[in-house]
């Protein structure tokens, strides 16, 4: 029987393997893997905090330690970050009306890298479709029932990041539209088209067919 390592391969102070350590780096069981991932996240947060302090930038609220593995945590982490139902419906409706846009195009402003759900690069228009739960909608948002406080802090950090991203994009000359997922599709399309009309596009060559603008392409 292979002897469990007690030197570099083991980290922490508790384990179900019968050792006085937290987890075995080489072990593939769910407990050790989750503990290793939590340790990696904590290390990344410390390094990020040091970089922000060195640059003199404001700190976004840090998350508490990750909650232990559970069905609730697995369900929360399995939710999609993009290509959600409301986002897909809005994209299809805009495309049917002649809009041409980029999906999740990376934009770097003020050292912040963001990926809006829809981007009109030439008109510098960024559209975000925010989920009511993950972005704390004032009408439908609810506090998670999590005793560790991890998910509550994560939602609060999402709100702070949304404000920081919006401010950074506007400071760089971008027009930012945020649409809640509960907004009716027709209203969401009208909101984006109104913003598209107000966003000045690049100068066009003389004689260019004006129907391009009417179609709503970028």
Buried (B, 14 or more C-beta within 10 A) or exposed (E): EEEBBEEEEBBBEEBEBEBEBBBBBEBEEEBBBBBBEBBEEBEEEEEEEEEBEEEEEEEBEEBEEBBEBEEEBEEBEEEEEEEBEBBEBBBEBBEEEEBEBBEBBEBEBEEBEBBBBBBBEEBBBBBBBBBBBBBBBEEEBEEBEBEBEBBBBBBBBBBEBBEBBBBBBEEEEBBBBBBBBEBEEEEBBEBBBEBBEEBEBEEEEEEEEEEBBEEBBB
